[in-house]
Amino acid sequence: MQIETNISGVLPRPQDLIAKTRLLDRGKLTEEEIEPAYIEATKTVILAQQNAKLTQINSGMLKRQDLLRPFSSGIKGCEVGPMARWFNNNTFFKTPLVKDELVWKKSVTLDESYIDLLPDTCWKAVLPAPYTLAVLSHNTYYNDLNEVMLAYAEILNQESLELEAHGFNYFQYSDPALVYDTTKPKNVGYIVDALDILTNGLKTTTCLHTFFGDGTSIINNADDLAVDDIGIDLYETNLKNTEMEHNKNLVLGIIDARNSVIENVDNLTAIVKRIHNINKPLSMTISTNCDMDFLTWDRAEEKMQVLTQVAEKLRGK
């Protein structure tokens, strides 16, 4: 069985960095003085991913305040707005305020990536998907949600092409809003169009990763989506309805990043085998269901090791 491994998003900050950021917040350190702490913490989270033998590695994105912030603070026509609850979690994000035409000038995520620290392997970038970015924004410029979503898709395409030019070769587009509220009407045609725009010209592997909701509908309609991989949150998705009739690669969020309890390796291995036998995807990636920054760093390291142990059992090692 071909199995790859990665972390689906941001990693938690190690304790030393948390202590330094608290000093920064109290005005006892400057941005220049804290920079070495960010570099050392980034080295720590990269090394942990290497030790866990993950197939794709990200920088941890330890500077990122929330998934949307690089775009609300770095894109012309958009501003950082008020704080809002991040779905049904006890965490928050700043609402992007779309006040004018969205214009991409330069990369808004490259500076946080510390690409000079990334090893010579598959580099993974994590960006918001157009639908989630549009739904969570407050728009006063474009005519409707669909129009702002297509505008964001253009922005994300330019951002992705820039990151690809710097060496990133796996792109995850996080789309929790797509599955979080299944009663909310969605214009599927515009979502398909947005992903067409987003991935236009990209030569690297792309993934639409959903979480905080049941990914069944995404799996069952994956043929229409211009991405290579489809990611689902196994703690929210009904396993009885995961039969696929397409050739997408499947990314399974088997590690619960919202729960500190350490998973049982044998149980997870059995679940993945069952899904593989039903769906028979070309390849499978096992991952976390969502970003790991809900956890402490120590717990995140433990869960990465569980991910590795499941992968090794599946590969027959």
Secondary structure, DSSP 8 states (H G I E B T S, - for coil): --EEE---S-----HHHHHHHHHHHTTSS-HHHHHHHHHHHHHHHHHHHHHTT-SEE----TT-SSTTHHHHHHSEEEEEEEEEE-TTSS-EEEEEEEEEEEE--S-SSGGGT-GGGS-SSEEEEEEE-HHHHHHTSEESSSSSHHHHHHHHHHHHHHHHHHHHHTT--EEEEE-THHHH-TTS---HHHHHHHHHHHHTT--SEEEEE--SS--HHHHHTGGGSS-SEEEEETTTS-GGG----S--EEEEEEE-TT--S---HHHHHHHHHHHHHHH--S-EEEEESS-STTS-HHHHHHHHHHHHHHHHHHTT-
